[in-house]
Amino acid sequence: MSMRWYVARRLLWAVFATFVVLSGYFLLLQVAPGDGRAAFAFEAATSGGNVTQAQQTFEQIRGLQGSLTERYVRYMGNMATGDWGWSFTRNQPVVTAMAEAYPYSLQYALPATLLASSSATASDSTPRPTSTPSRTTSGPSSPSSASPSPTSGSPSCSS
């Protein structure tokens, strides 16, 4: 089997695994309780806004309009094109938020990786015997001549 075929198979499995993980994540998001619609409507009601309009706005922002199949196709298309949505905590696109956080993640990940690699290398550099020493016995190879006698505590002598 050639290296090219091996790499192609590994890439196909990676694409398949990514597809399965993203599909599972989409399904978990759909069945998760507390989608935020009630909190959005409560905020609108307390500020004197229209609750129905607030719920529709929430559905539009979150991409909850359309059938489950339409939302799934739109979700997978967005994941493939890098349109990962809007970060409500940072009030910016998710890709931008990730790009801004990446240098800080590297500040922790890079030294931790180097420390782990160097400590693993250091602990693995102890010399080890290459072979086990062989036992040599003198005389006949009977068990009584090579080991102490269980009753007397001293080696048996045969003459």
Secondary structure, 3 states (H helix, E strand, C coil): CCHHHHHHHHHHHHHHHHHHHHHHHHHHHHHCCCCCHHHHHHHHHHCCCCHHHHHHHHHHHHCCCCCHHHHHHHHHHHHHHCCCCEECCCCEEHHHHHHHHHHHHHHHHHHHHHHHHHHHHHHCCCCCCCCCCCCCCCCCCCHHHHCECCCCCCECCCC
